[in-house]
Amino acid sequence: MKTNTLLAFALFCLAGQAAAIGVKGDAAAGKQKATACAACHGADGNKTLDNTYPKLAGQYPDYLLKALKEYKSGKRVNAVMAGQAQALTDADMANLAVYYGSLKGQMGVVK
């Protein structure tokens, strides 16, 4: 039973890694585009004004890309993010996702 549990955990981790590397983008271009994001999400993607804004650093790029696309399409509803996402191209969104995914995330709650 222990072997099956370890195997299942290993497969879960590998699946997460495969998803994390699925987005093609340029982290350097994402960093340049992220200046507007820093106002709410912090310059390093970890420090935010309050708990309303999520930490972006260390998130899976595929998750971030999906979220940005959903804000742009209206599938996710947030007036601030919808406005920000409207100005982004598909390349911009991929670059931002790769950039924030490349940063080291910090554990804990924003204070």
C-alpha positions in Angstrom: 0.0 0.0 0.0 2.8 2.4 0.9 4.4 1.8 -2.6 1.1 2.6 -4.3 0.8 5.8 -2.3 4.3 6.9 -3.2 3.8 6.1 -6.8 0.6 8.0 -7.0 2.3 11.0 -5.3 5.2 10.9 -7.8 2.8 10.8 -10.7 0.8 13.7 -9.3 4.0 15.7 -9.0 5.1 14.9 -12.5 1.8 15.9 -13.9 2.1 19.3 -12.2 5.6 19.7 -13.6 4.3 18.9 -17.1 1.5 21.5 -16.8 4.0 24.1 -15.4 6.2 23.9 -18.5 3.3 24.0 -21.1 3.2 27.7 -21.5 5.6 29.2 -24.1 6.6 32.8 -23.3 9.4 35.2 -22.6 10.0 35.9 -18.9 12.1 39.0 -19.7 9.3 40.5 -21.8 6.8 39.5 -19.0 8.9 41.3 -16.4 8.8 44.5 -18.5 5.0 44.2 -18.9 4.5 43.5 -15.2 5.0 47.1 -14.0 1.2 47.7 -14.1 0.7 44.4 -12.1 3.1 45.5 -9.4 0.7 48.2 -8.1 -1.6 45.5 -6.7 0.5 42.3 -6.7 3.8 43.7 -5.6 7.1 44.2 -7.5 8.1 40.6 -6.8 4.6 39.1 -7.1 4.5 38.4 -3.3 3.7 41.6 -1.6 0.3 43.1 -2.1 -1.7 45.9 -0.6 -4.0 43.6 1.2 -5.5 40.1 1.1 -7.8 41.1 -1.8 -4.9 40.7 -4.2 -3.4 37.2 -4.7 0.3 36.5 -4.7 1.4 35.6 -8.3 5.0 34.6 -7.8 5.6 30.8 -8.1 2.1 30.1 -9.5 1.9 27.6 -12.4 2.2 29.5 -15.7 -0.7 27.6 -17.2 -3.0 28.6 -14.4 -2.0 32.3 -14.7 -2.5 32.2 -18.5 -5.9 30.6 -18.1 -6.9 33.2 -15.5 -5.8 36.2 -17.7 -7.6 34.8 -20.7 -10.8 34.3 -18.6 -10.6 37.9 -17.2 -10.3 39.1 -20.8 -13.2 37.0 -22.1 -15.4 37.9 -19.1 -15.6 34.3 -17.9 -14.0 35.5 -14.7 -15.6 38.6 -13.3 -13.4 41.3 -11.8 -13.7 44.9 -13.0 -10.0 45.7 -12.3 -8.6 42.6 -13.9 -11.0 42.7 -16.8 -9.7 46.2 -17.6 -6.1 45.2 -17.3 -6.5 42.0 -19.3 -8.3 43.8 -22.2 -5.0 45.6 -23.0 -3.0 42.4 -23.2 -2.2 40.4 -26.3 -2.0 36.6 -26.2 1.8 36.9 -26.2 1.7 39.5 -23.3 -0.4 37.1 -21.2 2.0 34.1 -21.9 5.0 36.3 -21.1 3.4 37.5 -17.8 2.5 33.9 -16.9 6.0 32.6 -17.5 7.6 35.6 -15.7 5.4 35.2 -12.5 5.8 31.4 -12.7 9.6 31.9 -12.6 9.6 33.9 -9.4 10.1 32.4 -6.0 6.7 32.4 -4.2 6.6 33.1 -0.5 4.3 31.1 1.8 1.9 32.8 4.2 -0.8 35.4 4.3 -0.2 38.9 3.1 -0.1 41.4 6.0 
